Amino acid sequence: MDVHRPKPIHRWKDLAKEVGIIVLGVLIALAGEQMMETLRWRQLVAEQRVALKDELTTDAEAFYERAAIGGCLDARIAAVETALAASGGTWKAQAFFGDAARREAYRAPWRSFPSQAWQNALASGAATHMPHNEAQAYEAVYLNVADMHQMNTQEEIARLQLSDLERDVPLTDVSRDRYRKALDELKFYASGMARLGEEGLQFLKPIGRLPPQKDLDSFMAPDRRDFGACVTAPDLR
């Protein structure tokens, strides 16, 4: 029986042709794999953008709110400080927020400031596959989100220090100093959150993540009832 041996390559030209075919095949396979990888990342980034848009709508509303009511909270704090200074040995509870049934010395919104979508974008690697400017904008926004969340928590703790002022109570030097310290803390948090809110809105603008004005106006309706004419809409131009 005849055995057909491989035909020997006699010329360098034939060898180069064989090698070229192999290299071309490898390159085609690598290009296909790279294309599939690019498409996979493109899809993941698109999914993360949708999640970020939903999450940042909530955060943007909170940014807008704190920027809009910052002056209102400053005025309420000043009113409580004035009343406290004018009080003798007894504090007389007042309706600082225009609601006789709720005589709080201080009232501010409590918001969640979510950030899970951004944490997911970082953990999945999607953030690193976004355009550099876009990823930087998200990072800046979420730094403000984290600061706002922390300050809102501390604000609530300071507010609780004034809970006794919701009713008539005797005043001592010790209690008066405690209330003044709480008011100083609230002043810091109110102004700080107003500033962070303004900054956050500016970070959201270039990446198109500001909610429509009509949605922001609707979100602010309860605040306008609580605070009245002092609510000042931030300039989003």
C-alpha positions as CSV (number, residue, x, y, z in Angstrom):
1,M,0.0,0.0,0.0
2,D,1.3,3.4,-1.0
3,V,1.8,5.9,1.8
4,H,1.5,9.5,0.8
5,R,3.9,11.6,2.7
6,P,3.4,15.4,3.2
7,K,4.7,17.2,0.3
8,P,8.0,18.9,1.3
9,I,8.1,22.7,1.1
10,H,10.9,23.5,-1.3
11,R,10.8,27.3,-1.4
12,W,10.8,30.0,1.3
13,K,7.9,31.6,-0.6
14,D,5.7,28.6,0.2
15,L,6.8,28.6,3.8
16,A,5.9,32.3,4.2
17,K,2.5,31.6,2.6
18,E,1.8,28.8,5.1
19,V,2.9,30.9,8.1
20,G,0.9,33.9,6.8
21,I,-2.3,31.8,6.6
22,I,-1.8,30.7,10.2
23,V,-1.1,34.2,11.4
24,L,-4.1,35.6,9.6
25,G,-6.3,32.9,11.2
26,V,-5.0,33.8,14.6
27,L,-5.6,37.5,14.0
28,I,-9.1,36.9,12.8
29,A,-9.8,34.9,15.9
30,L,-8.3,37.5,18.2
31,A,-10.2,40.3,16.4
32,G,-13.5,38.4,16.8
33,E,-12.8,37.8,20.5
34,Q,-12.0,41.5,21.0
35,M,-15.1,42.5,19.2
36,M,-17.2,40.3,21.4
37,E,-15.5,41.7,24.5
38,T,-16.1,45.2,23.3
39,L,-19.8,44.5,22.7
40,R,-20.1,42.9,26.1
41,W,-18.6,46.0,27.9
42,R,-20.7,48.3,25.8
43,Q,-23.9,46.5,26.9
44,L,-22.8,46.4,30.5
45,V,-22.0,50.2,30.5
46,A,-25.4,50.9,28.9
47,E,-27.2,48.9,31.6
48,Q,-25.2,50.7,34.3
49,R,-26.1,54.1,32.8
50,V,-29.8,53.2,33.0
51,A,-29.4,52.3,36.7
52,L,-27.3,55.4,37.4
53,K,-30.0,57.6,35.7
54,D,-32.7,56.2,37.9
55,E,-30.6,56.5,41.1
56,L,-29.4,60.0,40.3
57,T,-32.9,61.2,39.8
58,T,-33.5,60.6,43.5
59,D,-30.2,62.2,44.4
60,A,-30.8,65.2,42.1
61,E,-34.1,65.9,43.7
62,A,-32.5,65.9,47.2
63,F,-29.7,68.2,45.9
64,Y,-32.2,70.6,44.4
65,E,-34.3,70.5,47.6
66,R,-31.4,71.3,49.9
67,A,-30.1,74.1,47.7
68,A,-33.7,75.6,47.5
69,I,-34.4,75.5,51.3
70,G,-31.0,76.4,52.6
71,G,-32.0,80.0,53.2
72,C,-35.2,78.9,54.9
73,L,-33.4,76.7,57.4
74,D,-30.9,79.5,58.1
75,A,-33.8,81.8,58.9
76,R,-35.5,79.2,61.2
77,I,-32.3,78.6,63.1
78,A,-31.8,82.4,63.5
79,A,-35.4,82.7,64.8
80,V,-34.8,80.0,67.4
81,E,-31.5,81.5,68.5
82,T,-33.3,84.9,69.0
83,A,-36.1,83.3,70.9
84,L,-33.7,81.4,73.1
85,A,-31.7,84.5,73.9
86,A,-34.9,86.4,74.8
87,S,-36.2,83.6,77.1
88,G,-35.7,83.9,80.8
89,G,-35.9,80.9,83.0
90,T,-38.6,79.2,80.9
91,W,-38.8,78.3,77.2
92,K,-42.2,78.9,75.5
93,A,-42.7,76.5,72.6
94,Q,-43.5,78.3,69.3
95,A,-44.6,77.2,65.8
96,F,-41.5,78.2,63.9
97,F,-42.7,76.5,60.8
98,G,-46.1,78.1,60.6
99,D,-48.0,75.0,61.8
100,A,-49.5,75.5,65.3
101,A,-50.0,71.7,65.7
102,R,-46.3,71.0,65.2
103,R,-44.1,73.2,67.4
104,E,-40.7,71.9,66.2
105,A,-37.7,74.1,66.8
106,Y,-36.2,72.6,63.7
107,R,-37.4,70.6,60.7
108,A,-35.5,69.4,57.7
109,P,-36.1,66.7,55.1
110,W,-34.7,63.3,55.7
111,R,-33.5,61.6,52.4
112,S,-31.9,58.3,51.6
113,F,-29.2,59.6,49.1
114,P,-28.8,56.2,47.3
115,S,-25.4,55.2,45.8
116,Q,-25.7,51.4,45.1
117,A,-25.8,51.8,41.3
118,W,-22.5,53.6,41.4
119,Q,-21.0,50.9,43.7
120,N,-22.2,48.3,41.2
121,A,-20.6,50.2,38.3
122,L,-17.3,50.3,40.1
123,A,-17.5,46.7,41.2
124,S,-18.4,45.4,37.7
125,G,-15.7,47.5,35.9
126,A,-18.3,49.4,33.9
127,A,-17.1,52.7,35.3
128,T,-13.6,52.1,33.9
129,H,-15.1,51.6,30.4
130,M,-17.0,54.9,30.4
131,P,-15.4,58.0,28.8
132,H,-13.0,59.6,31.2
133,N,-15.0,62.8,31.6
134,E,-18.2,60.9,32.2
135,A,-16.7,58.7,34.9
136,Q,-15.1,61.7,36.6
137,A,-18.5,63.5,36.7
138,Y,-20.1,60.4,38.3
139,E,-17.3,60.2,40.8
140,A,-17.7,63.8,41.8
141,V,-21.5,63.5,42.1
142,Y,-21.3,60.5,44.3
143,L,-18.7,62.1,46.6
144,N,-21.3,64.7,47.3
145,V,-24.0,62.0,47.7
146,A,-21.8,60.4,50.4
147,D,-21.2,63.7,52.2
148,M,-24.9,64.6,52.0
149,H,-25.9,61.3,53.5
150,Q,-23.5,61.7,56.4
151,M,-24.5,65.3,57.1
152,N,-28.2,64.5,56.9
153,T,-27.6,61.8,59.6
154,Q,-25.6,64.2,61.8
155,E,-28.3,66.9,61.3
156,E,-31.0,64.6,62.5
157,I,-28.9,63.8,65.7
158,A,-28.5,67.5,66.3
159,R,-32.2,68.1,65.7
160,L,-33.1,65.6,68.4
161,Q,-31.1,67.7,70.9
162,L,-33.8,70.4,70.4
163,S,-36.8,68.0,70.9
164,D,-37.4,69.4,74.4
165,L,-38.2,72.8,72.8
166,E,-41.4,71.5,71.3
167,R,-43.0,72.2,74.6
168,D,-42.7,74.7,77.5
169,V,-39.7,73.8,79.6
170,P,-37.5,75.4,82.2
171,L,-34.2,76.7,81.0
172,T,-30.9,76.4,82.9
173,D,-27.5,77.6,81.9
174,V,-26.5,74.0,81.1
175,S,-29.6,73.3,78.9
176,R,-29.3,76.7,77.2
177,D,-25.7,76.0,76.2
178,R,-26.7,72.5,75.0
179,Y,-29.4,74.0,72.8
180,R,-27.0,76.7,71.4
181,K,-24.5,74.0,70.6
182,A,-27.1,72.0,68.7
183,L,-28.2,75.2,66.8
184,D,-24.6,75.9,65.8
185,E,-24.3,72.3,64.5
186,L,-27.6,72.7,62.6
187,K,-26.4,75.9,61.1
188,F,-23.2,74.1,59.8
189,Y,-25.2,71.2,58.3
190,A,-27.9,73.4,56.7
191,S,-25.4,75.6,55.0
192,G,-23.1,72.7,54.1
193,M,-25.9,70.7,52.5
194,A,-27.1,73.7,50.6
195,R,-23.6,74.1,49.1
196,L,-23.2,70.4,48.3
197,G,-26.6,70.5,46.7
198,E,-25.6,73.3,44.4
199,E,-22.4,71.6,43.5
200,G,-24.1,68.3,42.9
201,L,-26.5,69.9,40.4
202,Q,-23.6,71.4,38.5
203,F,-21.9,68.0,38.3
204,L,-25.0,66.4,36.9
205,K,-25.6,69.1,34.3
206,P,-22.8,68.1,31.8
207,I,-23.8,64.4,31.8
208,G,-27.5,65.2,31.2
209,R,-28.7,63.7,34.5
210,L,-30.8,66.7,35.7
211,P,-34.5,65.8,36.0
212,P,-37.0,67.9,34.1
213,Q,-37.9,71.1,35.8
214,K,-41.6,70.2,36.1
215,D,-40.6,67.0,38.1
216,L,-38.4,69.1,40.4
217,D,-41.3,71.6,41.0
218,S,-43.6,68.7,41.8
219,F,-41.1,67.2,44.2
220,M,-40.7,70.6,46.0
221,A,-44.5,71.1,46.6
222,P,-44.4,69.8,50.2
223,D,-41.4,72.1,51.0
224,R,-43.2,75.1,49.6
225,R,-46.1,74.3,51.9
226,D,-43.7,74.0,54.9
227,F,-41.4,76.9,54.2
228,G,-43.4,79.3,52.1
229,A,-42.0,82.0,50.0
230,C,-38.4,81.7,51.3
231,V,-37.9,78.6,49.0
232,T,-35.5,79.7,46.2
233,A,-35.2,77.6,43.1
234,P,-31.5,77.0,42.2
235,D,-30.4,78.3,38.8
236,L,-29.9,75.3,36.5
237,R,-28.9,77.2,33.4
